[in-house]
Amino acid sequence: MKKLYILSSLLCVLLLTSSSFNTAKQDDIDITGNWTVSVKQEFDNTESTYKVKCVFKQKKNRVTGEMVMEMDKIESVPRKVLQSNIQTLKVKGEIINGHLQFTYVNSNSEISHFGSGIIRVESNQALKGKFVGYGPESKDVITGEMAFERAK
């Protein structure tokens, strides 16, 4: 748990200091709605890219929502733990300085799958950033990149 906290804190500092340009103005940010997310992460030394569906609700700077992963579309991740094809992650976060800082947890409390991330709000149509978490298949800390586009 201490490793996850240190990695998460380091990731926050790096992202906030290295990506303070090309962000939307705080008052203009509205990420409410449906998004398609491209996720890149490494699993057993193999890079995996997959899509996730996401819905955000925003009230002022507070954000809630969910991300839905279709596991049968993620080929490089072996299915040891996640028997259900659909995994839903609950998301809670906050818009800070043109970034979405969020945490996520699997909606099925029997599955240990959680983490956090920082996403730069490039516009109300595009978001980009990184996450760190605990993966139920790897049973270890996972990291990756996320690119959000408004669903059409």
C-alpha positions, 0 to 999 in steps of 0.5 A: 500500500505504501508503494501505491501511495508513493507512486501515486504521489510522484505521478501527481507531481510529475503530471501537474508540473510537466503538463501545465500548458495546453489545458482548458480554462477552469471555468470553461471545463465541462466533461459531463457526458459519454466518452470513449477511452483508449487505454495503454498498459503493460501486462507481463512485458506485453503492451496492451491497448484497449477501449473503455466506455466512460460516463462522467457527471460534473457539478462545479468541480466535482466529477462522478461516473463510471468506466465500463470495460469489456474484458473479452476485447482485451486480448493480452490480459489472461482471465484468471480472476475476472470471470465476468465479461463486463467490469464496471469501475466507479469513478470519483474526482475533482477538476483542479487546475485544468486537470481531472484528479480521480480515483476508481474502484470496481463496483463489485466489492469482491474484486480488488481493482482500484487506483487513481489518475490525473487527466489533463483537460485539453478541451471539452472534447479531449482528455489525456493522462495517466493512471496507477492502480492495483490490477486484479489479474496481475495482483500488483501495481499497474500503470498506463496511459489514457486518452479520452474522446467524446463519444459520438 
